[in-house]
Amino acid sequence: MRKMGGYLSILGLILLLFFDSCSKFRKVQKSEDWKVKYEAAVKYYEDEDYYRASILFEEIMPLVRGQKEGELAQFYYSYCNYYQKQYQLSAYYFKSFYQTYSRSPHAEEAEFMQAYSLYRDSPIFNLDQTSTKEAIDAMQLFINRNPNSKYLNESSAIIQEMQIKLETKAYENSKQYFKMGLYKSAIIAFENFAIDFPDSDLNEEIRFLKFKSQYLLAQLSIPSKREERLREAIEIYQEFLEDYPESEYLKEADKLYDNSVTALGKDKRVNP
């Protein structure tokens, strides 16, 4: 019973502090003096109470625009959204900040944080990557504008990380077409991958799968289209062999090539 009484006392104290805190916040919020709200918002921000800070900053920003307090209010408000994981909002307000206060000592940081917010909003590779592309563009623009920034190395690493994510997405999508037997779509996807990611370590496999897709497409084709598609498969094989003469996929590629040549010879005898 004593232990239960102790728990209830602690709970009562917590509730008392909570309601007291809410009461103080409501009192500040009702104040008609923007300076009172501003000072409270800064204090909430410093105490990492980003929810209450954001409410007060949002209320006073229109009132302090053009004043020295307006700069810090918008900068902190941007971070309030960021710390609450409202990354699209934080990106928007960081961008608005550095465009409005381009000479501010916080402008470079805000520009970086705009791109970084988009980066944090980027989903895992198998989801839509629109925000990833936006983040890459924003981060590259930041680097172009601030080539000597202290954030340069971090920015470059983030771009590389996001490029790998886009590469993985394109790789998995193209292989999915292949696995589903959609060989025409697979061939187009493999070609686009090679164009978009010319330096990828996955290009050897991608080029092999393009050849295999063309071979399988030919096998499934009606007689009037088979010969042309077999010739295209042979051409793709020869390009693959030239670029990857010691490929780990060469044994299977050689077998498919021999099958293509044999099938092409048979088709010629059937359709002289």
C-alpha positions as CSV (number, residue, x, y, z in Angstrom):
1,M,0.0,0.0,0.0
2,R,2.9,2.4,0.8
3,K,4.4,1.7,-2.6
4,M,1.1,2.3,-4.3
5,G,0.7,5.6,-2.3
6,G,4.2,6.6,-3.4
7,Y,3.3,6.0,-7.1
8,L,0.2,8.0,-6.8
9,S,2.1,10.9,-5.2
10,I,4.6,10.9,-8.0
11,L,1.8,10.7,-10.6
12,G,0.0,13.6,-8.9
13,L,3.2,15.7,-8.9
14,I,3.7,15.0,-12.6
15,L,0.1,15.9,-13.4
16,L,0.5,19.1,-11.4
17,L,3.6,20.1,-13.2
18,F,2.0,19.3,-16.6
19,F,-1.1,21.4,-15.9
20,D,1.1,24.2,-14.5
21,S,3.2,24.1,-17.7
22,C,0.1,24.2,-19.9
23,S,-1.4,27.0,-17.9
24,K,1.8,29.1,-18.3
25,F,1.9,28.4,-22.0
26,R,-1.7,29.4,-22.5
27,K,-1.0,32.6,-20.6
28,V,1.9,33.4,-22.8
29,Q,-0.1,32.5,-25.9
30,K,-2.9,34.9,-24.9
31,S,-0.5,37.8,-24.4
32,E,-0.8,40.7,-26.7
33,D,2.9,41.6,-26.3
34,W,4.8,39.9,-29.0
35,K,8.1,40.4,-27.0
36,V,6.7,38.2,-24.3
37,K,5.8,35.5,-26.8
38,Y,9.2,35.9,-28.5
39,E,11.2,35.5,-25.3
40,A,9.1,32.5,-24.3
41,A,9.4,30.9,-27.8
42,V,13.2,31.2,-27.6
43,K,13.2,29.7,-24.1
44,Y,11.0,26.8,-25.2
45,Y,13.4,26.3,-28.2
46,E,16.5,26.3,-26.0
47,D,14.7,23.7,-23.7
48,E,14.0,21.6,-26.8
49,D,10.2,22.0,-26.5
50,Y,9.9,22.5,-30.2
51,Y,6.2,22.0,-30.4
52,R,5.4,25.0,-28.1
53,A,8.2,27.0,-29.6
54,S,6.9,26.5,-33.1
55,I,3.4,27.6,-32.1
56,L,4.7,30.9,-30.6
57,F,7.1,31.5,-33.4
58,E,4.4,31.0,-36.0
59,E,2.2,33.5,-34.2
60,I,4.8,36.2,-33.9
61,M,6.6,35.9,-37.3
62,P,4.2,38.2,-39.1
63,L,4.6,40.8,-36.3
64,V,8.4,40.9,-36.3
65,R,9.0,40.8,-40.0
66,G,11.7,43.4,-40.8
67,Q,12.9,43.6,-37.2
68,K,16.1,41.9,-35.9
69,E,13.9,39.4,-33.9
70,G,12.2,38.3,-37.1
71,E,15.4,36.8,-38.5
72,L,16.1,34.5,-35.5
73,A,12.4,33.7,-35.2
74,Q,12.2,32.3,-38.7
75,F,15.5,30.5,-38.4
76,Y,14.4,28.8,-35.2
77,Y,11.0,28.1,-36.6
78,S,12.6,26.3,-39.5
79,Y,14.5,24.1,-37.0
80,C,11.4,23.5,-35.0
81,N,9.8,21.9,-38.0
82,Y,13.0,20.0,-38.7
83,Y,13.2,18.6,-35.1
84,Q,9.6,17.6,-35.3
85,K,10.4,15.6,-38.5
86,Q,8.3,17.9,-40.7
87,Y,11.0,17.8,-43.3
88,Q,9.0,19.3,-46.2
89,L,8.0,22.2,-44.0
90,S,11.5,22.7,-42.7
91,A,12.9,22.6,-46.3
92,Y,10.4,25.3,-47.3
93,Y,11.1,27.6,-44.4
94,F,14.9,27.2,-44.5
95,K,14.7,28.1,-48.2
96,S,12.5,31.1,-47.4
97,F,15.0,32.1,-44.7
98,Y,18.1,32.2,-46.9
99,Q,16.2,33.9,-49.7
100,T,14.9,36.6,-47.3
101,Y,18.0,37.0,-45.2
102,S,20.7,36.3,-47.8
103,R,23.3,38.3,-45.8
104,S,22.5,36.7,-42.5
105,P,25.3,34.7,-40.8
106,H,22.8,31.9,-40.7
107,A,22.1,32.0,-44.5
108,E,24.7,29.3,-45.5
109,E,23.5,26.9,-42.8
110,A,19.9,27.5,-43.8
111,E,20.6,26.7,-47.4
112,F,22.4,23.5,-46.4
113,M,19.5,22.6,-44.0
114,Q,17.0,23.1,-46.8
115,A,18.8,20.4,-48.9
116,Y,19.4,18.3,-45.8
117,S,15.7,18.4,-44.9
118,L,14.9,17.0,-48.3
119,Y,17.5,14.3,-47.8
120,R,15.9,13.3,-44.5
121,D,12.5,13.2,-46.3
122,S,13.9,10.7,-48.9
123,P,12.3,7.3,-48.4
124,I,13.8,3.8,-48.7
125,F,14.9,2.9,-52.3
126,N,11.8,0.8,-53.2
127,L,9.4,3.8,-52.8
128,D,8.9,6.8,-55.0
129,Q,12.2,8.7,-55.2
130,T,10.9,12.2,-56.2
131,S,12.2,13.8,-53.0
132,T,15.5,12.0,-53.4
133,K,16.0,13.7,-56.8
134,E,14.9,17.0,-55.3
135,A,17.4,16.6,-52.5
136,I,20.3,15.8,-54.9
137,D,19.5,18.9,-57.0
138,A,19.3,21.1,-53.9
139,M,22.5,19.7,-52.4
140,Q,24.4,20.1,-55.7
141,L,23.1,23.7,-56.0
142,F,24.3,24.3,-52.4
143,I,27.8,23.0,-53.4
144,N,27.9,25.1,-56.5
145,R,27.0,28.2,-54.5
146,N,29.2,27.5,-51.6
147,P,32.4,25.7,-52.9
148,N,34.3,26.5,-49.7
149,S,31.6,25.6,-47.2
150,K,32.3,23.7,-44.0
151,Y,29.4,21.4,-45.1
152,L,31.1,20.5,-48.4
153,N,32.4,17.0,-47.5
154,E,29.1,16.1,-45.9
155,S,27.1,17.4,-48.9
156,S,29.2,15.4,-51.3
157,A,28.8,12.2,-49.2
158,I,25.0,12.7,-49.1
159,I,24.8,13.2,-52.9
160,Q,26.8,9.9,-53.3
161,E,24.5,8.1,-50.9
162,M,21.4,9.3,-52.7
163,Q,22.8,8.4,-56.1
164,I,23.3,4.9,-54.8
165,K,19.7,4.8,-53.7
166,L,18.5,5.9,-57.1
167,E,20.9,3.3,-58.7
168,T,19.5,0.5,-56.5
169,K,15.9,1.6,-57.3
170,A,16.7,1.5,-61.1
171,Y,18.5,-1.8,-60.7
172,E,15.7,-3.5,-58.8
173,N,13.0,-2.2,-61.2
174,S,14.8,-3.4,-64.3
175,K,15.4,-6.9,-62.8
176,Q,11.7,-7.0,-61.8
177,Y,10.7,-6.6,-65.5
178,F,13.1,-9.5,-66.3
179,K,11.8,-11.8,-63.6
180,M,8.2,-11.1,-64.8
181,G,9.1,-12.1,-68.3
182,L,8.5,-8.6,-69.7
183,Y,11.6,-8.7,-71.8
184,K,10.9,-5.7,-74.0
185,S,10.4,-3.5,-70.9
186,A,13.5,-5.1,-69.3
187,I,15.7,-4.3,-72.3
188,I,14.6,-0.6,-72.2
189,A,15.2,-0.5,-68.5
190,F,18.6,-2.0,-68.8
191,E,19.6,0.5,-71.5
192,N,18.4,3.4,-69.4
193,F,20.3,2.1,-66.4
194,A,23.5,2.0,-68.4
195,I,22.9,5.6,-69.6
196,D,21.9,7.0,-66.1
197,F,24.7,5.1,-64.2
198,P,27.6,4.6,-66.6
199,D,30.1,4.1,-63.8
200,S,28.0,1.6,-61.8
201,D,29.6,-1.7,-60.7
202,L,26.3,-3.3,-61.7
203,N,26.7,-2.6,-65.4
204,E,28.4,-5.9,-66.1
205,E,25.3,-7.8,-64.8
206,I,23.0,-5.3,-66.4
207,R,24.6,-5.8,-69.8
208,F,24.4,-9.5,-69.5
209,L,20.8,-9.5,-68.6
210,K,20.0,-7.2,-71.5
211,F,21.6,-9.8,-73.8
212,K,19.7,-12.6,-72.1
213,S,16.4,-10.6,-72.3
214,Q,16.9,-10.1,-76.0
215,Y,17.6,-13.8,-76.5
216,L,14.5,-14.9,-74.5
217,L,12.4,-12.3,-76.4
218,A,13.6,-13.8,-79.7
219,Q,12.7,-17.3,-78.5
220,L,9.2,-16.2,-77.7
221,S,8.7,-14.3,-80.9
222,I,6.6,-15.3,-84.0
223,P,8.7,-16.6,-86.9
224,S,8.5,-13.3,-88.8
225,K,10.3,-11.4,-86.0
226,R,12.5,-14.1,-84.6
227,E,15.4,-13.7,-87.1
228,E,15.7,-9.9,-86.5
229,R,15.6,-10.3,-82.8
230,L,18.2,-13.2,-82.8
231,R,20.5,-10.9,-84.8
232,E,20.1,-8.2,-82.3
233,A,20.9,-10.6,-79.5
234,I,24.1,-11.6,-81.3
235,E,25.0,-8.0,-81.7
236,I,24.4,-7.3,-78.0
237,Y,26.5,-10.4,-77.1
238,Q,29.4,-9.2,-79.2
239,E,29.3,-5.8,-77.5
240,F,29.2,-7.4,-74.1
241,L,32.1,-9.7,-74.9
242,E,34.2,-6.7,-76.1
243,D,33.6,-4.8,-72.9
244,Y,33.7,-7.8,-70.5
245,P,36.0,-10.4,-72.0
246,E,36.5,-12.1,-68.6
247,S,33.0,-11.7,-67.2
248,E,31.7,-14.1,-64.6
249,Y,28.6,-14.4,-66.8
250,L,30.6,-15.3,-69.9
251,K,30.0,-19.1,-69.7
252,E,26.2,-18.6,-69.8
253,A,26.5,-15.8,-72.3
254,D,28.5,-18.1,-74.7
255,K,25.9,-20.8,-74.4
256,L,23.1,-18.4,-75.3
257,Y,25.1,-17.0,-78.1
258,D,25.7,-20.5,-79.6
259,N,22.0,-21.2,-79.2
260,S,21.2,-17.9,-81.1
261,V,23.6,-18.8,-83.9
262,T,22.1,-22.3,-84.2
263,A,18.5,-21.0,-84.1
264,L,19.3,-18.4,-86.7
265,G,20.7,-21.1,-89.0
266,K,17.6,-23.2,-88.5
267,D,15.3,-20.3,-89.2
268,K,17.2,-19.6,-92.4
269,R,16.7,-23.2,-93.6
270,V,13.0,-23.0,-92.7
271,N,12.5,-19.5,-94.3
272,P,15.2,-19.3,-97.1
